[in-house]
């Protein structure tokens, strides 16, 4: 097993870097998987025992949400963007000591989350902001000048995510009031927008290439009107969460965004991907995104579904499945392996699908045990 990779700081000097720090996806996908397990196990322990060893300035449910969004998902996004950006921009990847510094900032933020009862609230806030600032300082100048204006949306979304994280920390430090909930929604919205942009970029391409390799064909013509509608409705979705909380108009915006994303998904021929888990997991994750948007709109208009139930369609279903699918595919592609998924990873996808179904549709039957079973399946999926 190769443990070190040669890196060149300049033309006359070479130094060795552990392979796990040679590319962004290696370390950050690993950390995302680990934190997906650790953070969920901690939450299940609190949920089932009533333990209060993790005292935080904010409600524990919000703390749980913060770590899944700004801990787990932020690490997964870092792994993806640090790997995709050099390909898009034809520039060297972030590696070695700069990457190690970014990882350290992320780790300090997670340590601060675990020791929230014992540390001043400004310490994890400082670490999280250092992570986002470091990430943006690499990403923004690199993606802004790739020649593709679409790439510029990713630094913007990451900035929105950073603002959401800051809003949570500001309330935890008692510097503001009633900003944490909006901050959590902003973080989730930025991630969903990220999935919309990433899905539109990779899913038609991956599906078309797979069908061609199998001797099949399908139409994947891009509709500029549909893509513009997608960006506009998702932008309105974000604005509605900030400026129209509790407003009926927001429900119509959520529904419209769901319909637009559903039309996009249908055009990507997901029905032809059932033979390939690396493809159907992405289509299934995107289907959860569509369902989550529609359910959220229905809940706002009819007040018949709980916000928690609906939001977990977007987090466990869309965010969880799409993240696992991307992590699996990129890890195979960028380590020179064939795009053939180990059978056990298919089971991970199925376990995560079951977790989403239980958390969204069975929680009204027995909330505590449904949450415990769903969380346990999530843990099993990410342990795999």
N, C-alpha and C positions, 0 to 999 in steps of 0.2 A: 504494500500500500504506500502510495506516495504521500509523504507528510509535509514536504516543503516545496515551494515553487520559487524559481529565480525571478527577481524583479530588478529592473534597471531604474535607478534614480537619475542617472545621466549616462552619457555614452561611455564613461570610463569606470563606472562603479556599479557593482552588482551586489545585491543582498538577498538573503533568504527570508521568505515569509511563509508561515504555516499555511498550508493549502486552504484551510477553512477561512483564511483572510485574503485569499487570492481573488475571490469574486464575491460580490455582495450577497448573492442568493444563498451561498453556502452557509454563512454564519447567521444571516437574518432569518432564513427559512427554518433553520434549526432552532433558533431562539423563539420564533413564533410558535412552533410546535410545542416546545417545552412550556412556554407561558400559557398556551391554550389549555394544557393539562393542569399546571400548578394553580393558575387563577381559578379554574373551575372547581378543582378539588377543594380549595379554600372556601369557595362560596357554598358548595354542597355541605361541607362540614358545619358552617355557620347555619345554613338552612335547616339541617336535620337535628342539630344539637342545641341550637339557640345560644351557642357560645358567643361571647363578646370580647374575645381576645384581640380582635382587630377593631379597636375603637378608632373612628375617623371623625373629622369635623362634619362630614356629610353623611346622609343616610347610607347604610351599607349597600343597598341595592344600587345606588348611584355610584358608589365606589367600585362595585362589581362591573357595572356598565363602563366606567372609565377605563378599567384595566383591560377589558375585552376590546374596546375601541382604540385607545391610545397606547396600549401595551401590545397585545396580540396582533391586531390588524395593522397598526403602524409598522411593526417589524416585518410583516408579510409584504406591505406596500414598499418598504425600503428594499427588501430583497428583490422584488420585481423591477422597480424603477432603476436601481443601481445596476441591474443586469441588462435591462432593455435600453437604457439611455445611451450607453456606448455604441450599441448596434444602430440605433436611430441617428446618432450624431457623428458616427465614425471617429470617435475620440477615445482615448484610453479610459479604462474603468477606474473607479475609486477603489484603491487597494492598499494593503500594507498599513502603515501607521495612521493615515487619515481615516481609513475604515475602522481601525481599532479604536480610535478616539470617538467615532460615532457610536460604535457598539458600547463603549464604556458609558457614554451619556445615557443611552437607552437602559443599560443595566442599573445605573444609579437611580434612575426614575422608578424602576421596578422594586429595588431595595427600599426606596422611600415609601412605596405603596405598602409593602409588607410591614414596615416599621412605622406606619403612620401614627401609631399610638405613642411612640417614643421620640420622634424627631419633629423639629419645627416644620410647619407646613410649607415654608418657603424653599426647603431643600429639594423635595421631589419636583416642585414647580420649576426651580432653576435647572435641574437635570433635564426635565422634559423639554424646556425651552432651548437648552443647549443642543439637544438632539435635533429638534425641528430646524433651528437656525443653521446648524452644521449641514443637515440634509439639503436645505434650500440653497445654501451657498454653493453646493456642488451642482444641484439639479438645475437651478434657474438659468445661469449663464450658458449651460450646456444645451438645454432644450430650447431656449429662446431663439437660437440661431441655426436650427437644423434645416430651415427652409420649409418646414411643414407647420403651418400655424396651429394645427390641432394639438401638436405637442406642448404648446404653451399652456394648455388647460391644466396640465398636471402640476406645475408649480403653483398655480392659482388654487387648485383644490387642496394641495398640501398646506398652503397658507391659511385657507379656511379651517382646515383641520387643526392647525396650530392655534388659531384664534379660539376655536372651541375648547381646546385643552386649557388654554390660558383662562378662559371664563370659568371653567370648573375650579381651577386652582385659586383664582381670586376669591371665590366664595369660600373655599376651604380655609383660606387665610383670613377670612372675615373682612376683606377689603371691599367686597361688594355684596349685594343681596339679590337673590333670585336670578343669578346668572348661570349657575351650574346646569340647570335643566336645559336651558337654551344651548349652552356649550356642548352638552351631550348630543342634542339633536343636530347641531352643526357638524359635529364630528361624524355622526352616522350619515348625514346627508352628503358630506364630502366623499365618504367611502362609496355610497350608492352611485353618485355621479361618476366616480372613478370606475366602478364596475360597468356603467353604461358606456363610457368612452372606451374602456379596454375591450369590453365585449364586442362593440361595433368594429373595433380594429382587428381583433384576432379570430373571433368565432367564424365569420364567413370564410376567412383565409384558411384556417385549419380544416374546416369542414370541406371546402372545395378541394384542397390538396388531398385529403383522405379519399374523397369520392373519385378523384382522377386516378389515384393509385389503384383503386378497385375497378377501374374501367367504367365508372358511372359518371353521369353528368347532371348538373343542376344549374339553374340560373341564379346568379348572385349579383345582379345589377344593383348598383348603389343609387338610391333615390335621394337627390340633394334636398328635396322638400321634406322628406321623412327625417333625414339626419338633422336638418335645421329645427324641425318640430321637436325632435328628441332633446336637443340642447336647450331649446327655449322652455319646454315644459319642465325639464329638470331644474332649470334656473328658477322658474316660478315656484317649484316645489320647495327649494331651499328658502326662498324669500317668504313663502307662506308660513314656514315653521318659525321664522324670526318675527314677522310682522302681523301674522294673522292667527295667533294661537287661539284655539277654541272657536274660530270663525267658520261658519258653514261654507263660505267661499273656498276655504282651504280644502274641504272635502272634494269639491268639484275639480280643483287643481290636481289633487292626488289621483282621482279617477282618470282624468285626462292623461296624466303622465303614465299611468298603468296601461291604458289603451294603446298609446303610442309605442311603448316598449313591447307590448304584446304583438303589435303589427310587425315590428322589427324582428322579433324572435321567430315568428312564423315564416318570414322570408329567408331564414337561415337554415331551413330544412333539417331541423333537429330530429325528425322522424327517421332520417336515414343514417343516424349515428349510433343506433342501439347496439351495433356490433363492437363498438370501440368505447370503453369506459373513459378514456382520456378526453373523448369528445362529449359523450352524453352527460358527464358530470357538469360540464360547463353549461350545456343547454338546460339541464335540470336546475342548476343554480340560478340561471337567468329566469327560468320559469317561476321560481320562488320570488324573485325580485318583482316580476309582474304581478303575482298573486298578492304579495305584500303591499304593493302600491294600491291595488284595487281594494283589498281588505281595509286598508287605512282610510281610503276615501269613504267606503261604506260605513265604517265605524264612526267617522265624523258626521256623516249625514243622518245616521239612524240611531246612534248611541246604543248599539246593541252588542258591540264587541269591546273588550277591554284594550286599552292602548298597549299594555304589556304583551298580550297575546299577539296582537298585530305586529308589533315591533320585532318580536322573535321570529316571525316569518321572514323578515328582512335581515335579521342578524344570523340566526342559526341556519336558516335555509339558504338565502342568497349569499350573504357574506361568507358563511362557513363553507358551503359547498364550492363556490367559485374560487375561494382562496385555496382550498385543498387541491382542486383541479389544476390551478395555475402552478402551485408549488410542485406538484407531481410532474407536470409537463416540462417546466423549465429545468428542473433538476435532471431529468433524463436528457434533454436537448443539450444543455451546456456542460455535461460531463461526458459527452461523446457516446452515449448509449442509444440503442434503438428505442423508438417510441412504442415500446411494448410494456404494458403495465403489469407488475407482479399481481398475482391473483388476490393476495391479501389486501392490496390497496383498493380493489373493487369492493371488498367487504367494508373497508373504512368509509367509502362513499355511501354504501347502503346503511351503515350504522348512523351516519350523520343525517341521512334522509329520514330515518326513523326518529331520530332525536327531534328534528324539526316538526314532523307530523304530531308527535306526542305533545310537544311544548305548545303548539298552536291550537290543535283541535281537541286534545283530551284534558287540557288543564282545567276546564270547567267541571270535569268529572271528579277529580280529586287533585286539587292544586299542588299540595305538598309533594305527593308521590309522583305526580306527573312531572314536576320540575326536577325531582331527584332522578327519576328514570331517564328523562331527557338529558340531564347533565351528565349522567353516567355513560350514556351512549356517546355523547360528545367527547368525553375523556377517552373512551376506548378507541374512537375513531382517530383522535390525534396522537394517542400512544402508538398506534400502528404507523 
